[in-house]
Amino acid sequence: MNMADRISNLIKSRGLTNHAVEKKLGFGNGAIRRFATSSPSVDKIVLLSNFLNVSVDYIITGKSGEPCDELPEEEREILCYVDLLTEKEKYILIGELKERTKGRTKKIG
C-alpha cells in the first residue's frame, strides 16, 4: 500500500471524505486525490498526521509506527458533530458539558 492509499484508508476509516478533510485543513479541492501522482509537502503530511491521529512515519512508510490509539465509535461520532460547530458554539458546548459533569471526579486539562 502506498502513502496515498494509506491516507485515503485512514480518512475513510474515520467516516470522513477527502473533501471534508481538505476543507478542514485548508487544502485545495482534489489535493488528497493528487497525492497518488505527486508527493504532498511535509507541512501537509504533518497536518494530516495530527488530524488523523497517526504518526508521520505511519503515513509515509506504513511500517514505522502504528496508528495512535483510536477513539471508540461514539466518541468519533461526537467529534464529527463538534467539527460542524462554530468556535462560539464550541465554547458554549464546553460550558454546558462542564456544568453537566460538575462534581464528577475525572479532571480534564
Gaussian input, Z-matrix of N, CA and C with variables (Angstrom, degrees):
# hf/3-21g

backbone

0 1
 N
 C     1     B1
 C     2     B2     1     A1
 N     3     B3     2     A2     1     D1
 C     4     B4     3     A3     2     D2
 C     5     B5     4     A4     3     D3
 N     6     B6     5     A5     4     D4
 C     7     B7     6     A6     5     D5
 C     8     B8     7     A7     6     D6
 N     9     B9     8     A8     7     D7
 C    10    B10     9     A9     8     D8
 C    11    B11    10    A10     9     D9
 N    12    B12    11    A11    10    D10
 C    13    B13    12    A12    11    D11
 C    14    B14    13    A13    12    D12
 N    15    B15    14    A14    13    D13
 C    16    B16    15    A15    14    D14
 C    17    B17    16    A16    15    D15
 N    18    B18    17    A17    16    D16
 C    19    B19    18    A18    17    D17
 C    20    B20    19    A19    18    D18
 N    21    B21    20    A20    19    D19
 C    22    B22    21    A21    20    D20
 C    23    B23    22    A22    21    D21
 N    24    B24    23    A23    22    D22
 C    25    B25    24    A24    23    D23
 C    26    B26    25    A25    24    D24
 N    27    B27    26    A26    25    D25
 C    28    B28    27    A27    26    D26
 C    29    B29    28    A28    27    D27
 N    30    B30    29    A29    28    D28
 C    31    B31    30    A30    29    D29
 C    32    B32    31    A31    30    D30
 N    33    B33    32    A32    31    D31
 C    34    B34    33    A33    32    D32
 C    35    B35    34    A34    33    D33
 N    36    B36    35    A35    34    D34
 C    37    B37    36    A36    35    D35
 C    38    B38    37    A37    36    D36
 N    39    B39    38    A38    37    D37
 C    40    B40    39    A39    38    D38
 C    41    B41    40    A40    39    D39
 N    42    B42    41    A41    40    D40
 C    43    B43    42    A42    41    D41
 C    44    B44    43    A43    42    D42
 N    45    B45    44    A44    43    D43
 C    46    B46    45    A45    44    D44
 C    47    B47    46    A46    45    D45
 N    48    B48    47    A47    46    D46
 C    49    B49    48    A48    47    D47
 C    50    B50    49    A49    48    D48
 N    51    B51    50    A50    49    D49
 C    52    B52    51    A51    50    D50
 C    53    B53    52    A52    51    D51
 N    54    B54    53    A53    52    D52
 C    55    B55    54    A54    53    D53
 C    56    B56    55    A55    54    D54
 N    57    B57    56    A56    55    D55
 C    58    B58    57    A57    56    D56
 C    59    B59    58    A58    57    D57
 N    60    B60    59    A59    58    D58
 C    61    B61    60    A60    59    D59
 C    62    B62    61    A61    60    D60
 N    63    B63    62    A62    61    D61
 C    64    B64    63    A63    62    D62
 C    65    B65    64    A64    63    D63
 N    66    B66    65    A65    64    D64
 C    67    B67    66    A66    65    D65
 C    68    B68    67    A67    66    D66
 N    69    B69    68    A68    67    D67
 C    70    B70    69    A69    68    D68
 C    71    B71    70    A70    69    D69
 N    72    B72    71    A71    70    D70
 C    73    B73    72    A72    71    D71
 C    74    B74    73    A73    72    D72
 N    75    B75    74    A74    73    D73
 C    76    B76    75    A75    74    D74
 C    77    B77    76    A76    75    D75
 N    78    B78    77    A77    76    D76
 C    79    B79    78    A78    77    D77
 C    80    B80    79    A79    78    D78
 N    81    B81    80    A80    79    D79
 C    82    B82    81    A81    80    D80
 C    83    B83    82    A82    81    D81
 N    84    B84    83    A83    82    D82
 C    85    B85    84    A84    83    D83
 C    86    B86    85    A85    84    D84
 N    87    B87    86    A86    85    D85
 C    88    B88    87    A87    86    D86
 C    89    B89    88    A88    87    D87
 N    90    B90    89    A89    88    D88
 C    91    B91    90    A90    89    D89
 C    92    B92    91    A91    90    D90
 N    93    B93    92    A92    91    D91
 C    94    B94    93    A93    92    D92
 C    95    B95    94    A94    93    D93
 N    96    B96    95    A95    94    D94
 C    97    B97    96    A96    95    D95
 C    98    B98    97    A97    96    D96
 N    99    B99    98    A98    97    D97
 C   100   B100    99    A99    98    D98
 C   101   B101   100   A100    99    D99
 N   102   B102   101   A101   100   D100
 C   103   B103   102   A102   101   D101
 C   104   B104   103   A103   102   D102
 N   105   B105   104   A104   103   D103
 C   106   B106   105   A105   104   D104
 C   107   B107   106   A106   105   D105
 N   108   B108   107   A107   106   D106
 C   109   B109   108   A108   107   D107
 C   110   B110   109   A109   108   D108
 N   111   B111   110   A110   109   D109
 C   112   B112   111   A111   110   D110
 C   113   B113   112   A112   111   D111
 N   114   B114   113   A113   112   D112
 C   115   B115   114   A114   113   D113
 C   116   B116   115   A115   114   D114
 N   117   B117   116   A116   115   D115
 C   118   B118   117   A117   116   D116
 C   119   B119   118   A118   117   D117
 N   120   B120   119   A119   118   D118
 C   121   B121   120   A120   119   D119
 C   122   B122   121   A121   120   D120
 N   123   B123   122   A122   121   D121
 C   124   B124   123   A123   122   D122
 C   125   B125   124   A124   123   D123
 N   126   B126   125   A125   124   D124
 C   127   B127   126   A126   125   D125
 C   128   B128   127   A127   126   D126
 N   129   B129   128   A128   127   D127
 C   130   B130   129   A129   128   D128
 C   131   B131   130   A130   129   D129
 N   132   B132   131   A131   130   D130
 C   133   B133   132   A132   131   D131
 C   134   B134   133   A133   132   D132
 N   135   B135   134   A134   133   D133
 C   136   B136   135   A135   134   D134
 C   137   B137   136   A136   135   D135
 N   138   B138   137   A137   136   D136
 C   139   B139   138   A138   137   D137
 C   140   B140   139   A139   138   D138
 N   141   B141   140   A140   139   D139
 C   142   B142   141   A141   140   D140
 C   143   B143   142   A142   141   D141
 N   144   B144   143   A143   142   D142
 C   145   B145   144   A144   143   D143
 C   146   B146   145   A145   144   D144
 N   147   B147   146   A146   145   D145
 C   148   B148   147   A147   146   D146
 C   149   B149   148   A148   147   D147
 N   150   B150   149   A149   148   D148
 C   151   B151   150   A150   149   D149
 C   152   B152   151   A151   150   D150
 N   153   B153   152   A152   151   D151
 C   154   B154   153   A153   152   D152
 C   155   B155   154   A154   153   D153
 N   156   B156   155   A155   154   D154
 C   157   B157   156   A156   155   D155
 C   158   B158   157   A157   156   D156
 N   159   B159   158   A158   157   D157
 C   160   B160   159   A159   158   D158
 C   161   B161   160   A160   159   D159
 N   162   B162   161   A161   160   D160
 C   163   B163   162   A162   161   D161
 C   164   B164   163   A163   162   D162
 N   165   B165   164   A164   163   D163
 C   166   B166   165   A165   164   D164
 C   167   B167   166   A166   165   D165
 N   168   B168   167   A167   166   D166
 C   169   B169   168   A168   167   D167
 C   170   B170   169   A169   168   D168
 N   171   B171   170   A170   169   D169
 C   172   B172   171   A171   170   D170
 C   173   B173   172   A172   171   D171
 N   174   B174   173   A173   172   D172
 C   175   B175   174   A174   173   D173
 C   176   B176   175   A175   174   D174
 N   177   B177   176   A176   175   D175
 C   178   B178   177   A177   176   D176
 C   179   B179   178   A178   177   D177
 N   180   B180   179   A179   178   D178
 C   181   B181   180   A180   179   D179
 C   182   B182   181   A181   180   D180
 N   183   B183   182   A182   181   D181
 C   184   B184   183   A183   182   D182
 C   185   B185   184   A184   183   D183
 N   186   B186   185   A185   184   D184
 C   187   B187   186   A186   185   D185
 C   188   B188   187   A187   186   D186
 N   189   B189   188   A188   187   D187
 C   190   B190   189   A189   188   D188
 C   191   B191   190   A190   189   D189
 N   192   B192   191   A191   190   D190
 C   193   B193   192   A192   191   D191
 C   194   B194   193   A193   192   D192
 N   195   B195   194   A194   193   D193
 C   196   B196   195   A195   194   D194
 C   197   B197   196   A196   195   D195
 N   198   B198   197   A197   196   D196
 C   199   B199   198   A198   197   D197
 C   200   B200   199   A199   198   D198
 N   201   B201   200   A200   199   D199
 C   202   B202   201   A201   200   D200
 C   203   B203   202   A202   201   D201
 N   204   B204   203   A203   202   D202
 C   205   B205   204   A204   203   D203
 C   206   B206   205   A205   204   D204
 N   207   B207   206   A206   205   D205
 C   208   B208   207   A207   206   D206
 C   209   B209   208   A208   207   D207
 N   210   B210   209   A209   208   D208
 C   211   B211   210   A210   209   D209
 C   212   B212   211   A211   210   D210
 N   213   B213   212   A212   211   D211
 C   214   B214   213   A213   212   D212
 C   215   B215   214   A214   213   D213
 N   216   B216   215   A215   214   D214
 C   217   B217   216   A216   215   D215
 C   218   B218   217   A217   216   D216
 N   219   B219   218   A218   217   D217
 C   220   B220   219   A219   218   D218
 C   221   B221   220   A220   219   D219
 N   222   B222   221   A221   220   D220
 C   223   B223   222   A222   221   D221
 C   224   B224   223   A223   222   D222
 N   225   B225   224   A224   223   D223
 C   226   B226   225   A225   224   D224
 C   227   B227   226   A226   225   D225
 N   228   B228   227   A227   226   D226
 C   229   B229   228   A228   227   D227
 C   230   B230   229   A229   228   D228
 N   231   B231   230   A230   229   D229
 C   232   B232   231   A231   230   D230
 C   233   B233   232   A232   231   D231
 N   234   B234   233   A233   232   D232
 C   235   B235   234   A234   233   D233
 C   236   B236   235   A235   234   D234
 N   237   B237   236   A236   235   D235
 C   238   B238   237   A237   236   D236
 C   239   B239   238   A238   237   D237
 N   240   B240   239   A239   238   D238
 C   241   B241   240   A240   239   D239
 C   242   B242   241   A241   240   D240
 N   243   B243   242   A242   241   D241
 C   244   B244   243   A243   242   D242
 C   245   B245   244   A244   243   D243
 N   246   B246   245   A245   244   D244
 C   247   B247   246   A246   245   D245
 C   248   B248   247   A247   246   D246
 N   249   B249   248   A248   247   D247
 C   250   B250   249   A249   248   D248
 C   251   B251   250   A250   249   D249
 N   252   B252   251   A251   250   D250
 C   253   B253   252   A252   251   D251
 C   254   B254   253   A253   252   D252
 N   255   B255   254   A254   253   D253
 C   256   B256   255   A255   254   D254
 C   257   B257   256   A256   255   D255
 N   258   B258   257   A257   256   D256
 C   259   B259   258   A258   257   D257
 C   260   B260   259   A259   258   D258
 N   261   B261   260   A260   259   D259
 C   262   B262   261   A261   260   D260
 C   263   B263   262   A262   261   D261
 N   264   B264   263   A263   262   D262
 C   265   B265   264   A264   263   D263
 C   266   B266   265   A265   264   D264
 N   267   B267   266   A266   265   D265
 C   268   B268   267   A267   266   D266
 C   269   B269   268   A268   267   D267
 N   270   B270   269   A269   268   D268
 C   271   B271   270   A270   269   D269
 C   272   B272   271   A271   270   D270
 N   273   B273   272   A272   271   D271
 C   274   B274   273   A273   272   D272
 C   275   B275   274   A274   273   D273
 N   276   B276   275   A275   274   D274
 C   277   B277   276   A276   275   D275
 C   278   B278   277   A277   276   D276
 N   279   B279   278   A278   277   D277
 C   280   B280   279   A279   278   D278
 C   281   B281   280   A280   279   D279
 N   282   B282   281   A281   280   D280
 C   283   B283   282   A282   281   D281
 C   284   B284   283   A283   282   D282
 N   285   B285   284   A284   283   D283
 C   286   B286   285   A285   284   D284
 C   287   B287   286   A286   285   D285
 N   288   B288   287   A287   286   D286
 C   289   B289   288   A288   287   D287
 C   290   B290   289   A289   288   D288
 N   291   B291   290   A290   289   D289
 C   292   B292   291   A291   290   D290
 C   293   B293   292   A292   291   D291
 N   294   B294   293   A293   292   D292
 C   295   B295   294   A294   293   D293
 C   296   B296   295   A295   294   D294
 N   297   B297   296   A296   295   D295
 C   298   B298   297   A297   296   D296
 C   299   B299   298   A298   297   D297
 N   300   B300   299   A299   298   D298
 C   301   B301   300   A300   299   D299
 C   302   B302   301   A301   300   D300
 N   303   B303   302   A302   301   D301
 C   304   B304   303   A303   302   D302
 C   305   B305   304   A304   303   D303
 N   306   B306   305   A305   304   D304
 C   307   B307   306   A306   305   D305
 C   308   B308   307   A307   306   D306
 N   309   B309   308   A308   307   D307
 C   310   B310   309   A309   308   D308
 C   311   B311   310   A310   309   D309
 N   312   B312   311   A311   310   D310
 C   313   B313   312   A312   311   D311
 C   314   B314   313   A313   312   D312
 N   315   B315   314   A314   313   D313
 C   316   B316   315   A315   314   D314
 C   317   B317   316   A316   315   D315
 N   318   B318   317   A317   316   D316
 C   319   B319   318   A318   317   D317
 C   320   B320   319   A319   318   D318
 N   321   B321   320   A320   319   D319
 C   322   B322   321   A321   320   D320
 C   323   B323   322   A322   321   D321
 N   324   B324   323   A323   322   D322
 C   325   B325   324   A324   323   D323
 C   326   B326   325   A325   324   D324

   B1=1.4466
   B2=1.5311
   B3=1.3265
   B4=1.4568
   B5=1.5325
   B6=1.3249
   B7=1.4561
   B8=1.5292
   B9=1.3110
   B10=1.4655
   B11=1.5278
   B12=1.3282
   B13=1.4690
   B14=1.5257
   B15=1.3496
   B16=1.4683
   B17=1.5229
   B18=1.3294
   B19=1.4680
   B20=1.5215
   B21=1.3241
   B22=1.4696
   B23=1.5186
   B24=1.3278
   B25=1.4669
   B26=1.5233
   B27=1.3300
   B28=1.4645
   B29=1.5279
   B30=1.3242
   B31=1.4694
   B32=1.5241
   B33=1.3267
   B34=1.4687
   B35=1.5180
   B36=1.3400
   B37=1.4654
   B38=1.5257
   B39=1.3113
   B40=1.4603
   B41=1.5257
   B42=1.3329
   B43=1.4592
   B44=1.5155
   B45=1.3240
   B46=1.4602
   B47=1.5186
   B48=1.3132
   B49=1.4599
   B50=1.5218
   B51=1.3368
   B52=1.4637
   B53=1.5230
   B54=1.3261
   B55=1.4661
   B56=1.5258
   B57=1.3303
   B58=1.4693
   B59=1.5250
   B60=1.3314
   B61=1.4671
   B62=1.5276
   B63=1.3296
   B64=1.4645
   B65=1.5266
   B66=1.3098
   B67=1.4677
   B68=1.5259
   B69=1.3295
   B70=1.4667
   B71=1.5299
   B72=1.3346
   B73=1.4629
   B74=1.5267
   B75=1.3286
   B76=1.4581
   B77=1.5190
   B78=1.3291
   B79=1.4587
   B80=1.5291
   B81=1.3264
   B82=1.4503
   B83=1.5194
   B84=1.3432
   B85=1.4668
   B86=1.5257
   B87=1.3204
   B88=1.4591
   B89=1.5211
   B90=1.3376
   B91=1.4710
   B92=1.5218
   B93=1.3144
   B94=1.4704
   B95=1.5225
   B96=1.3084
   B97=1.4637
   B98=1.5371
   B99=1.3319
   B100=1.4691
   B101=1.5294
   B102=1.3363
   B103=1.4628
   B104=1.5251
   B105=1.3138
   B106=1.4663
   B107=1.5298
   B108=1.3399
   B109=1.4635
   B110=1.5214
   B111=1.3249
   B112=1.4666
   B113=1.5228
   B114=1.3053
   B115=1.4658
   B116=1.5282
   B117=1.3251
   B118=1.4668
   B119=1.5289
   B120=1.3179
   B121=1.4641
   B122=1.5273
   B123=1.3172
   B124=1.4620
   B125=1.5252
   B126=1.3323
   B127=1.4685
   B128=1.5202
   B129=1.3260
   B130=1.4658
   B131=1.5280
   B132=1.3202
   B133=1.4664
   B134=1.5299
   B135=1.3212
   B136=1.4703
   B137=1.5262
   B138=1.3364
   B139=1.4690
   B140=1.5222
   B141=1.3319
   B142=1.4640
   B143=1.5240
   B144=1.3258
   B145=1.4667
   B146=1.5230
   B147=1.3205
   B148=1.4653
   B149=1.5201
   B150=1.3177
   B151=1.4616
   B152=1.5262
   B153=1.3315
   B154=1.4639
   B155=1.5296
   B156=1.3202
   B157=1.4672
   B158=1.5315
   B159=1.3261
   B160=1.4616
   B161=1.5232
   B162=1.3129
   B163=1.4635
   B164=1.5280
   B165=1.3254
   B166=1.4632
   B167=1.5257
   B168=1.3341
   B169=1.4662
   B170=1.5209
   B171=1.3225
   B172=1.4626
   B173=1.5257
   B174=1.3249
   B175=1.4667
   B176=1.5203
   B177=1.3211
   B178=1.4632
   B179=1.5228
   B180=1.3232
   B181=1.4679
   B182=1.5201
   B183=1.3162
   B184=1.4538
   B185=1.5169
   B186=1.3209
   B187=1.4626
   B188=1.5184
   B189=1.2852
   B190=1.4619
   B191=1.5182
   B192=1.2995
   B193=1.4572
   B194=1.5080
   B195=1.2674
   B196=1.4564
   B197=1.5153
   B198=1.3228
   B199=1.4585
   B200=1.5284
   B201=1.3207
   B202=1.4625
   B203=1.5188
   B204=1.3092
   B205=1.4640
   B206=1.5195
   B207=1.3126
   B208=1.4542
   B209=1.5104
   B210=1.3001
   B211=1.4580
   B212=1.5162
   B213=1.3163
   B214=1.4652
   B215=1.5351
   B216=1.3062
   B217=1.4646
   B218=1.5239
   B219=1.3340
   B220=1.4666
   B221=1.5245
   B222=1.3291
   B223=1.4617
   B224=1.5239
   B225=1.3355
   B226=1.4711
   B227=1.5208
   B228=1.3365
   B229=1.4585
   B230=1.5285
   B231=1.3265
   B232=1.4690
   B233=1.5311
   B234=1.3332
   B235=1.4598
   B236=1.5221
   B237=1.3211
   B238=1.4624
   B239=1.5239
   B240=1.3288
   B241=1.4656
   B242=1.5239
   B243=1.3165
   B244=1.4664
   B245=1.5274
   B246=1.3379
   B247=1.4633
   B248=1.5252
   B249=1.3174
   B250=1.4631
   B251=1.5277
   B252=1.3235
   B253=1.4593
   B254=1.5260
   B255=1.3386
   B256=1.4603
   B257=1.5255
   B258=1.3273
   B259=1.4675
   B260=1.5246
   B261=1.3163
   B262=1.4696
   B263=1.5291
   B264=1.3312
   B265=1.4688
   B266=1.5331
   B267=1.3325
   B268=1.4696
   B269=1.5290
   B270=1.3283
   B271=1.4656
   B272=1.5269
   B273=1.3236
   B274=1.4710
   B275=1.5256
   B276=1.3308
   B277=1.4649
   B278=1.5284
   B279=1.3201
   B280=1.4694
   B281=1.5227
   B282=1.3256
   B283=1.4639
   B284=1.5140
   B285=1.3344
   B286=1.4669
   B287=1.5299
   B288=1.3234
   B289=1.4652
   B290=1.5268
   B291=1.3242
   B292=1.4701
   B293=1.5236
   B294=1.3252
   B295=1.4654
   B296=1.5271
   B297=1.3164
   B298=1.4643
   B299=1.5237
   B300=1.3344
   B301=1.4688
   B302=1.5271
   B303=1.2945
   B304=1.4720
   B305=1.5304
   B306=1.3256
   B307=1.4545
   B308=1.5167
   B309=1.3048
   B310=1.4677
   B311=1.5171
   B312=1.3099
   B313=1.4632
   B314=1.5215
   B315=1.3234
   B316=1.4603
   B317=1.5265
   B318=1.3299
   B319=1.4633
   B320=1.5222
   B321=1.3216
   B322=1.4593
   B323=1.5240
   B324=1.3874
   B325=1.4535
   B326=1.4144
   A1=107.87
   A2=116.39
   A3=119.55
   A4=111.37
   A5=115.84
   A6=120.65
   A7=111.85
   A8=117.88
   A9=120.86
   A10=110.85
   A11=116.70
   A12=120.59
   A13=111.25
   A14=116.23
   A15=119.80
   A16=110.79
   A17=116.33
   A18=120.38
   A19=110.06
   A20=117.15
   A21=120.73
   A22=111.58
   A23=116.79
   A24=120.35
   A25=111.88
   A26=117.00
   A27=120.42
   A28=111.00
   A29=115.81
   A30=120.35
   A31=110.00
   A32=116.67
   A33=120.69
   A34=111.82
   A35=116.88
   A36=119.92
   A37=112.00
   A38=116.47
   A39=120.62
   A40=112.15
   A41=115.23
   A42=119.84
   A43=113.26
   A44=116.82
   A45=121.58
   A46=110.16
   A47=115.58
   A48=121.39
   A49=108.77
   A50=115.58
   A51=119.53
   A52=110.10
   A53=116.37
   A54=120.89
   A55=111.29
   A56=117.17
   A57=120.63
   A58=110.87
   A59=116.66
   A60=120.59
   A61=110.00
   A62=116.74
   A63=120.40
   A64=110.81
   A65=115.82
   A66=120.61
   A67=110.75
   A68=116.95
   A69=122.05
   A70=111.55
   A71=117.00
   A72=120.83
   A73=113.44
   A74=117.26
   A75=120.48
   A76=114.10
   A77=117.50
   A78=121.83
   A79=108.25
   A80=116.50
   A81=120.46
   A82=111.19
   A83=115.68
   A84=120.33
   A85=110.00
   A86=116.53
   A87=122.13
   A88=114.43
   A89=117.62
   A90=120.63
   A91=111.66
   A92=116.85
   A93=119.69
   A94=110.49
   A95=117.52
   A96=120.92
   A97=110.26
   A98=116.63
   A99=120.41
   A100=113.16
   A101=117.61
   A102=119.59
   A103=110.82
   A104=117.92
   A105=121.59
   A106=110.99
   A107=117.01
   A108=119.88
   A109=113.85
   A110=117.22
   A111=120.00
   A112=109.15
   A113=115.77
   A114=120.36
   A115=111.26
   A116=116.35
   A117=119.78
   A118=110.64
   A119=115.99
   A120=120.36
   A121=109.49
   A122=115.33
   A123=120.90
   A124=109.57
   A125=117.00
   A126=120.62
   A127=111.50
   A128=116.64
   A129=119.90
   A130=111.27
   A131=116.65
   A132=119.70
   A133=109.98
   A134=116.73
   A135=120.43
   A136=110.33
   A137=117.18
   A138=120.03
   A139=111.08
   A140=116.41
   A141=120.61
   A142=111.59
   A143=116.96
   A144=119.15
   A145=110.77
   A146=117.11
   A147=119.98
   A148=111.36
   A149=116.52
   A150=120.93
   A151=111.67
   A152=116.55
   A153=121.26
   A154=112.70
   A155=116.23
   A156=122.12
   A157=112.27
   A158=115.26
   A159=121.94
   A160=107.88
   A161=116.39
   A162=119.45
   A163=110.15
   A164=115.24
   A165=120.88
   A166=108.85
   A167=116.55
   A168=120.68
   A169=111.37
   A170=116.61
   A171=119.34
   A172=110.75
   A173=117.49
   A174=119.74
   A175=110.37
   A176=116.96
   A177=120.34
   A178=112.57
   A179=117.67
   A180=120.06
   A181=114.53
   A182=116.43
   A183=119.80
   A184=112.79
   A185=117.58
   A186=120.94
   A187=112.39
   A188=115.99
   A189=121.04
   A190=109.39
   A191=115.37
   A192=119.71
   A193=110.50
   A194=115.53
   A195=122.57
   A196=109.20
   A197=117.54
   A198=118.09
   A199=109.53
   A200=115.32
   A201=119.88
   A202=109.01
   A203=115.88
   A204=119.76
   A205=109.75
   A206=115.51
   A207=119.65
   A208=110.42
   A209=114.91
   A210=120.72
   A211=109.93
   A212=116.50
   A213=119.35
   A214=109.83
   A215=116.50
   A216=122.87
   A217=112.48
   A218=117.46
   A219=120.53
   A220=111.27
   A221=116.95
   A222=120.57
   A223=111.09
   A224=117.71
   A225=120.31
   A226=110.21
   A227=116.63
   A228=120.64
   A229=110.46
   A230=116.37
   A231=120.30
   A232=110.09
   A233=116.75
   A234=120.08
   A235=112.25
   A236=117.43
   A237=120.27
   A238=110.55
   A239=116.46
   A240=119.74
   A241=111.01
   A242=117.28
   A243=120.78
   A244=110.24
   A245=117.33
   A246=120.80
   A247=112.65
   A248=117.38
   A249=121.17
   A250=112.60
   A251=117.26
   A252=121.53
   A253=111.71
   A254=115.34
   A255=120.37
   A256=108.21
   A257=116.87
   A258=120.17
   A259=110.59
   A260=117.00
   A261=120.80
   A262=110.44
   A263=116.61
   A264=120.57
   A265=111.04
   A266=116.72
   A267=120.36
   A268=110.20
   A269=116.39
   A270=121.20
   A271=110.56
   A272=115.90
   A273=120.87
   A274=110.11
   A275=116.89
   A276=121.33
   A277=111.11
   A278=116.73
   A279=119.90
   A280=109.97
   A281=116.77
   A282=120.19
   A283=112.07
   A284=116.34
   A285=120.65
   A286=111.04
   A287=116.59
   A288=120.13
   A289=111.22
   A290=116.54
   A291=119.75
   A292=110.27
   A293=116.05
   A294=120.36
   A295=110.83
   A296=116.26
   A297=121.01
   A298=112.41
   A299=116.55
   A300=120.09
   A301=112.71
   A302=117.01
   A303=122.06
   A304=110.13
   A305=115.65
   A306=120.18
   A307=114.58
   A308=117.96
   A309=119.73
   A310=108.60
   A311=117.69
   A312=120.93
   A313=116.06
   A314=120.91
   A315=121.09
   A316=109.67
   A317=116.35
   A318=122.27
   A319=108.99
   A320=116.94
   A321=123.29
   A322=107.74
   A323=115.53
   A324=123.56
   A325=114.85
   D1=133.59
   D2=179.49
   D3=-92.33
   D4=176.06
   D5=-175.49
   D6=-60.28
   D7=-43.18
   D8=-179.57
   D9=-61.31
   D10=-41.19
   D11=178.06
   D12=-64.92
   D13=-41.74
   D14=178.44
   D15=-60.35
   D16=-45.34
   D17=-179.93
   D18=-61.57
   D19=-47.13
   D20=179.71
   D21=-60.80
   D22=-43.14
   D23=179.25
   D24=-64.52
   D25=-40.40
   D26=178.13
   D27=-62.80
   D28=-42.14
   D29=179.74
   D30=-63.50
   D31=-48.38
   D32=-179.98
   D33=-63.07
   D34=-39.06
   D35=-177.71
   D36=-65.83
   D37=-17.68
   D38=178.29
   D39=-98.59
   D40=7.76
   D41=177.92
   D42=72.27
   D43=25.22
   D44=-178.34
   D45=-110.79
   D46=170.80
   D47=174.55
   D48=-114.86
   D49=158.43
   D50=176.17
   D51=-56.61
   D52=-44.27
   D53=-177.85
   D54=-59.65
   D55=-43.95
   D56=-179.39
   D57=-63.28
   D58=-41.48
   D59=179.79
   D60=-68.18
   D61=-42.79
   D62=178.06
   D63=-58.30
   D64=-44.71
   D65=-179.58
   D66=-64.28
   D67=-46.40
   D68=-178.20
   D69=-62.29
   D70=-38.10
   D71=-176.02
   D72=-93.96
   D73=-2.09
   D74=178.25
   D75=78.29
   D76=23.15
   D77=176.41
   D78=-83.57
   D79=156.84
   D80=174.72
   D81=-70.40
   D82=159.65
   D83=177.69
   D84=-60.31
   D85=131.92
   D86=178.30
   D87=81.87
   D88=2.67
   D89=-177.42
   D90=-59.54
   D91=-43.71
   D92=-177.41
   D93=-66.81
   D94=-39.25
   D95=177.48
   D96=-61.99
   D97=-36.55
   D98=-179.10
   D99=-70.66
   D100=-14.00
   D101=177.36
   D102=-61.59
   D103=-19.79
   D104=179.00
   D105=-69.63
   D106=-25.63
   D107=-177.43
   D108=-113.91
   D109=-18.88
   D110=177.18
   D111=-143.07
   D112=139.11
   D113=-176.15
   D114=-70.34
   D115=137.31
   D116=177.14
   D117=-72.62
   D118=159.92
   D119=176.78
   D120=-68.82
   D121=161.26
   D122=177.51
   D123=-59.37
   D124=-40.44
   D125=179.28
   D126=-57.38
   D127=-42.86
   D128=-179.93
   D129=-68.03
   D130=-38.05
   D131=178.41
   D132=-63.59
   D133=-42.37
   D134=179.11
   D135=-64.16
   D136=-45.13
   D137=177.59
   D138=-58.46
   D139=-45.44
   D140=179.42
   D141=-63.40
   D142=-43.28
   D143=-178.09
   D144=-63.35
   D145=-41.04
   D146=177.62
   D147=-66.52
   D148=-44.45
   D149=-178.38
   D150=-65.53
   D151=-41.00
   D152=-177.04
   D153=-88.56
   D154=-2.71
   D155=176.76
   D156=61.27
   D157=46.52
   D158=174.93
   D159=-133.74
   D160=164.05
   D161=178.73
   D162=-76.64
   D163=155.60
   D164=174.30
   D165=-60.16
   D166=-40.70
   D167=178.30
   D168=-56.09
   D169=-43.10
   D170=-178.87
   D171=-63.39
   D172=-42.55
   D173=179.54
   D174=-62.82
   D175=-44.45
   D176=-174.80
   D177=-74.76
   D178=-48.09
   D179=-172.58
   D180=-106.91
   D181=-28.50
   D182=-175.70
   D183=76.61
   D184=-5.27
   D185=-175.65
   D186=-113.46
   D187=-44.02
   D188=-174.44
   D189=-88.26
   D190=102.27
   D191=-177.39
   D192=95.12
   D193=138.62
   D194=178.36
   D195=-105.71
   D196=164.12
   D197=176.13
   D198=-55.53
   D199=141.73
   D200=178.00
   D201=-62.79
   D202=166.49
   D203=179.77
   D204=-49.07
   D205=127.42
   D206=-179.65
   D207=-88.01
   D208=147.31
   D209=178.16
   D210=-76.30
   D211=150.19
   D212=173.00
   D213=-61.45
   D214=155.90
   D215=-177.23
   D216=-52.06
   D217=-44.04
   D218=-177.67
   D219=-62.30
   D220=-39.10
   D221=-179.61
   D222=-71.32
   D223=-36.44
   D224=175.25
   D225=-63.17
   D226=-40.41
   D227=179.13
   D228=-62.80
   D229=-43.52
   D230=178.21
   D231=-59.50
   D232=-44.70
   D233=-179.34
   D234=-63.93
   D235=-34.60
   D236=176.86
   D237=-61.79
   D238=-41.12
   D239=177.55
   D240=-69.08
   D241=-40.69
   D242=-179.98
   D243=-61.64
   D244=-37.03
   D245=178.67
   D246=-60.05
   D247=-24.23
   D248=-179.35
   D249=-80.87
   D250=-12.64
   D251=-176.38
   D252=-82.26
   D253=153.89
   D254=172.02
   D255=-75.30
   D256=167.71
   D257=177.88
   D258=-60.33
   D259=-39.60
   D260=179.39
   D261=-63.89
   D262=-43.34
   D263=179.19
   D264=-64.28
   D265=-37.04
   D266=177.86
   D267=-63.65
   D268=-42.45
   D269=178.98
   D270=-61.31
   D271=-43.82
   D272=178.47
   D273=-63.30
   D274=-44.32
   D275=-179.84
   D276=-60.57
   D277=-42.72
   D278=178.62
   D279=-59.82
   D280=-43.56
   D281=177.69
   D282=-60.76
   D283=-42.73
   D284=179.19
   D285=-64.63
   D286=-40.46
   D287=179.22
   D288=-66.94
   D289=-39.22
   D290=176.91
   D291=-60.79
   D292=-44.35
   D293=-179.46
   D294=-65.27
   D295=-43.46
   D296=-177.86
   D297=-65.07
   D298=-31.93
   D299=-176.47
   D300=-102.65
   D301=11.04
   D302=-179.42
   D303=-53.44
   D304=133.53
   D305=177.90
   D306=89.97
   D307=-7.92
   D308=176.45
   D309=-80.44
   D310=155.85
   D311=-167.00
   D312=-84.07
   D313=-25.94
   D314=-175.80
   D315=-68.87
   D316=124.52
   D317=-177.85
   D318=-91.37
   D319=128.48
   D320=178.25
   D321=-109.01
   D322=131.38
   D323=179.83
   D324=-21.86

